[in-house]
Amino acid sequence: MRRDPRRAAARYREGDVVHHVFDALRPDAALYQYTLGSRCPFDQALLDRLDLEAIRLGRTFRNFPPATVYKVSRIKNLKTYDWRFA
């Protein structure tokens, strides 16, 4: 089975877009992603590479197909974590 090179290129562009979005956002900001799929629209490998985490905030079954909202934010590491509020 051959892989489609356009699909691989689209994955790299997706990673570039997400990377530039988070470069433009404040360090504590988040991206809220609306999707009609049941899974997060970003691959776990992409999230790991960019040190991001995705949390499902909610889902509605009134919509067809069912809609899901994800919050994508930077993972707080030891350098950026504010221990005063721990």
Backbone as a chain_set.jsonl record, in Angstrom:
{"seq": "MRRDPRRAAARYREGDVVHHVFDALRPDAALYQYTLGSRCPFDQALLDRLDLEAIRLGRTFRNFPPATVYKVSRIKNLKTYDWRFA", "coords": {"N": [[0.835, -1.172, 0.0], [0.665, 2.126, -0.957], [1.723, 5.262, 0.318], [0.173, 8.422, 0.435], [1.784, 11.245, -0.669], [0.839, 13.836, -0.42], [-0.794, 13.804, 1.791], [1.026, 13.363, 3.854], [2.48, 15.741, 3.652], [0.487, 17.524, 4.381], [0.224, 16.942, 7.093], [2.66, 17.932, 8.088], [2.322, 20.658, 7.53], [0.132, 21.181, 9.147], [1.294, 20.848, 11.666], [3.113, 22.989, 11.571], [1.348, 25.163, 11.489], [0.003, 24.965, 13.978], [2.209, 25.262, 15.651], [3.013, 27.934, 15.056], [0.713, 29.295, 15.84], [0.761, 28.941, 18.638], [3.133, 30.255, 19.14], [2.341, 32.864, 18.763], [0.497, 33.268, 20.764], [-0.074, 34.214, 24.221], [1.91, 32.961, 26.983], [0.236, 31.646, 28.875], [-2.085, 31.209, 27.524], [-4.723, 29.503, 25.664], [-5.841, 27.267, 23.07], [-8.955, 26.8, 21.722], [-10.62, 24.203, 20.326], [-13.019, 23.226, 18.054], [-14.671, 20.384, 16.977], [-16.108, 17.976, 14.752], [-15.596, 15.386, 15.005], [-14.924, 12.394, 16.963], [-12.557, 12.266, 18.239], [-9.579, 14.019, 19.318], [-8.532, 16.581, 17.109], [-5.825, 16.846, 16.629], [-2.884, 14.948, 16.313], [-1.441, 12.783, 18.788], [1.315, 12.599, 18.682], [2.057, 15.04, 17.526], [1.174, 16.816, 19.519], [2.85, 16.004, 21.62], [5.357, 16.635, 20.542], [5.263, 19.42, 20.46], [4.97, 20.046, 23.093], [2.331, 20.173, 24.201], [-0.987, 19.851, 25.577], [-4.142, 18.248, 25.287], [-7.437, 18.666, 26.271], [-10.608, 17.324, 26.644], [-13.403, 19.281, 26.703], [-16.153, 19.237, 26.455], [-19.126, 17.696, 25.073], [-21.673, 17.388, 22.675], [-24.666, 15.763, 21.91], [-26.812, 16.58, 20.594], [-26.269, 17.752, 18.233], [-25.759, 16.833, 14.802], [-23.306, 15.482, 12.891], [-22.298, 14.409, 16.24], [-20.827, 16.979, 18.239], [-17.657, 18.068, 19.522], [-15.649, 19.762, 21.923], [-12.373, 20.84, 22.413], [-9.738, 21.809, 24.583], [-6.66, 23.087, 23.975], [-3.531, 23.414, 25.289], [-0.39, 24.699, 26.556], [1.871, 22.453, 28.151], [2.519, 22.656, 31.521], [5.667, 23.003, 32.637], [8.42, 22.419, 34.937], [9.879, 24.796, 34.95], [8.13, 26.833, 34.178], [6.015, 26.587, 35.87], [4.116, 27.936, 38.468], [4.85, 27.77, 41.644], [3.818, 28.985, 43.879], [1.096, 28.824, 43.903], [0.493, 26.194, 44.178]], "CA": [[0.0, 0.0, 0.0], [1.462, 3.351, -1.067], [1.274, 6.426, 1.077], [-0.058, 9.621, -0.357], [2.703, 12.284, -0.191], [0.094, 15.056, -0.075], [-1.289, 13.653, 3.159], [2.18, 13.577, 4.733], [2.77, 17.178, 3.62], [-0.563, 18.198, 5.146], [0.547, 16.756, 8.515], [3.721, 18.882, 8.43], [1.735, 22.002, 7.526], [-0.694, 21.27, 10.357], [2.213, 21.076, 12.777], [3.626, 24.355, 11.46], [0.279, 26.102, 11.847], [-0.193, 24.904, 15.431], [3.417, 25.839, 16.249], [2.966, 29.39, 14.913], [-0.392, 29.794, 16.668], [1.205, 29.023, 20.024], [4.151, 31.305, 19.219], [1.658, 34.153, 18.803], [-0.31, 33.362, 21.98], [0.6, 34.4, 25.507], [2.3, 31.66, 27.55], [-0.839, 30.973, 29.61], [-3.278, 31.151, 26.672], [-5.101, 28.184, 25.157], [-6.569, 27.197, 21.807], [-10.18, 26.012, 21.857], [-10.843, 23.582, 19.025], [-14.332, 22.616, 17.856], [-14.559, 19.348, 15.966], [-17.259, 17.094, 14.583], [-15.122, 14.029, 15.215], [-14.975, 11.927, 18.349], [-11.201, 12.344, 18.785], [-8.896, 15.302, 19.178], [-8.095, 16.72, 15.72], [-4.367, 16.847, 16.548], [-2.271, 13.685, 16.718], [-0.699, 12.821, 20.047], [2.726, 12.849, 18.365], [2.194, 16.489, 17.34], [1.042, 17.434, 20.838], [4.071, 15.702, 22.371], [6.479, 17.366, 19.947], [5.134, 20.84, 20.779], [4.717, 20.141, 24.544], [0.955, 20.619, 24.379], [-1.938, 18.847, 26.053], [-5.517, 18.478, 24.842], [-8.435, 18.224, 27.241], [-11.968, 17.422, 26.114], [-14.226, 20.091, 27.599], [-17.561, 18.882, 26.393], [-19.634, 17.031, 23.873], [-23.122, 17.475, 22.546], [-25.25, 14.765, 21.024], [-27.923, 17.218, 19.883], [-25.763, 18.068, 16.905], [-25.48, 15.658, 13.974], [-22.759, 14.521, 13.845], [-22.024, 14.992, 17.555], [-19.718, 17.928, 18.277], [-16.79, 18.0, 20.69], [-14.778, 20.926, 22.094], [-11.119, 20.539, 23.093], [-8.862, 22.909, 24.988], [-5.264, 22.726, 23.743], [-2.69, 24.387, 25.989], [0.979, 24.269, 26.828], [2.079, 21.684, 29.371], [3.301, 23.431, 32.488], [6.835, 22.27, 33.124], [8.932, 22.928, 36.208], [10.388, 26.16, 34.813], [7.05, 27.801, 34.034], [4.972, 26.349, 36.867], [4.173, 28.866, 39.595], [4.687, 26.941, 42.83], [3.113, 29.708, 44.94], [-0.32, 28.467, 43.863], [0.396, 24.732, 44.135]], "C": [[0.887, 1.244, 0.0], [0.86, 4.457, -0.226], [1.145, 7.615, 0.145], [0.864, 10.73, 0.153], [1.991, 13.58, 0.183], [-0.411, 14.993, 1.36], [-0.158, 13.871, 4.167], [2.538, 15.057, 4.787], [1.733, 17.951, 4.425], [-0.303, 18.071, 6.645], [1.634, 17.743, 8.949], [3.19, 20.303, 8.462], [0.876, 22.205, 8.767], [0.18, 21.543, 11.574], [2.787, 22.477, 12.763], [2.584, 25.372, 11.892], [0.088, 26.132, 13.358], [1.005, 25.53, 16.148], [3.371, 27.365, 16.199], [1.817, 30.003, 15.716], [0.076, 29.947, 18.109], [2.377, 29.982, 20.203], [3.504, 32.677, 19.374], [0.849, 34.35, 20.084], [0.552, 33.66, 23.207], [0.939, 33.029, 26.094], [1.176, 30.919, 28.27], [-2.126, 30.842, 28.794], [-3.523, 29.727, 26.174], [-5.837, 28.335, 23.831], [-7.782, 26.307, 22.041], [-10.564, 25.514, 20.474], [-12.191, 22.87, 19.016], [-14.184, 21.582, 16.751], [-15.838, 18.523, 15.907], [-16.861, 15.629, 14.716], [-15.199, 13.652, 16.682], [-13.611, 12.006, 19.025], [-10.644, 13.74, 18.594], [-8.37, 15.422, 17.745], [-6.579, 16.725, 15.55], [-3.831, 15.517, 17.046], [-1.512, 13.852, 18.024], [0.777, 13.093, 19.797], [2.986, 14.339, 18.174], [2.118, 17.206, 18.683], [2.3, 17.206, 21.675], [5.25, 16.521, 21.863], [6.456, 18.843, 20.334], [4.89, 21.093, 22.272], [3.347, 20.74, 24.833], [0.123, 19.482, 24.957], [-3.327, 19.241, 25.573], [-6.467, 17.868, 25.86], [-9.811, 18.388, 26.615], [-12.833, 18.158, 27.132], [-15.683, 19.679, 27.588], [-17.931, 18.259, 25.072], [-21.136, 17.184, 23.854], [-23.599, 16.431, 21.555], [-26.454, 15.332, 20.285], [-27.545, 17.561, 18.451], [-25.599, 16.771, 16.114], [-24.489, 16.047, 12.898], [-22.437, 15.193, 15.173], [-20.764, 15.862, 17.542], [-18.956, 17.802, 19.592], [-15.917, 19.248, 20.721], [-13.566, 20.5, 22.911], [-10.402, 21.828, 23.453], [-7.43, 22.413, 24.83], [-4.408, 23.812, 24.382], [-1.295, 23.812, 26.189], [1.012, 23.458, 28.124], [2.944, 22.528, 30.294], [4.462, 22.565, 32.973], [7.364, 22.935, 34.388], [9.4, 24.373, 36.119], [9.258, 27.183, 34.783], [5.965, 27.642, 35.089], [5.165, 27.296, 38.047], [3.838, 28.1, 40.872], [3.974, 27.659, 43.963], [1.65, 29.286, 45.027], [-0.526, 26.96, 43.831], [-0.439, 24.208, 45.285]], "O": [[1.757, 1.393, 0.858], [-0.358, 4.565, -0.084], [1.913, 7.779, -0.803], [0.741, 11.127, 1.312], [2.486, 14.341, 1.014], [-0.45, 16.006, 2.058], [-0.363, 14.491, 5.211], [2.865, 15.574, 5.855], [2.071, 18.935, 5.083], [-0.583, 19.006, 7.395], [1.556, 18.324, 10.031], [3.571, 21.081, 9.336], [0.892, 23.279, 9.369], [-0.16, 22.376, 12.414], [2.937, 23.097, 13.815], [2.904, 26.336, 12.587], [0.019, 27.207, 13.953], [0.836, 26.243, 17.137], [3.661, 28.022, 17.199], [1.944, 31.12, 16.217], [-0.183, 30.974, 18.737], [2.597, 30.478, 21.308], [4.055, 33.553, 20.039], [0.546, 35.485, 20.451], [1.753, 33.39, 23.219], [0.309, 32.035, 25.732], [1.159, 29.688, 28.276], [-3.149, 30.409, 29.324], [-2.647, 28.865, 26.252], [-6.381, 29.395, 23.52], [-7.642, 25.177, 22.509], [-10.803, 26.306, 19.563], [-12.465, 22.021, 19.865], [-13.626, 21.881, 15.696], [-16.556, 18.396, 16.899], [-17.694, 14.737, 14.557], [-15.502, 14.485, 17.536], [-13.508, 11.836, 20.24], [-11.166, 14.537, 17.814], [-7.815, 14.458, 17.217], [-6.094, 16.617, 14.424], [-4.269, 15.014, 18.081], [-1.004, 14.931, 18.326], [1.429, 13.749, 20.61], [4.018, 14.849, 18.61], [2.913, 18.106, 18.952], [2.761, 18.117, 22.363], [6.044, 17.038, 22.649], [7.51, 19.452, 20.516], [4.633, 22.228, 22.671], [3.218, 21.688, 25.607], [0.478, 18.309, 24.841], [-3.646, 20.426, 25.467], [-6.322, 16.713, 26.258], [-10.146, 19.461, 26.113], [-12.978, 17.72, 28.274], [-16.367, 19.766, 28.608], [-17.175, 18.284, 24.101], [-21.793, 17.118, 24.893], [-23.004, 16.244, 20.494], [-27.051, 14.653, 19.449], [-28.402, 17.647, 17.572], [-25.328, 15.722, 16.698], [-24.813, 16.883, 12.055], [-22.314, 16.417, 15.233], [-19.765, 15.518, 16.911], [-19.527, 17.475, 20.633], [-15.492, 19.738, 19.675], [-13.703, 19.879, 23.965], [-10.456, 22.813, 22.716], [-7.029, 21.44, 25.469], [-4.544, 24.991, 24.054], [-1.056, 22.617, 26.016], [0.275, 23.743, 29.068], [3.98, 23.05, 29.883], [4.267, 21.54, 33.627], [6.794, 23.924, 34.85], [9.328, 25.105, 37.106], [9.412, 28.286, 35.308], [5.078, 28.49, 35.189], [6.276, 27.43, 38.56], [2.671, 27.818, 41.144], [3.559, 27.013, 44.925], [1.034, 29.376, 46.089], [-1.614, 26.495, 43.49], [-0.628, 22.998, 45.409]]}, "num_chains": 1, "name": "protein.A"}
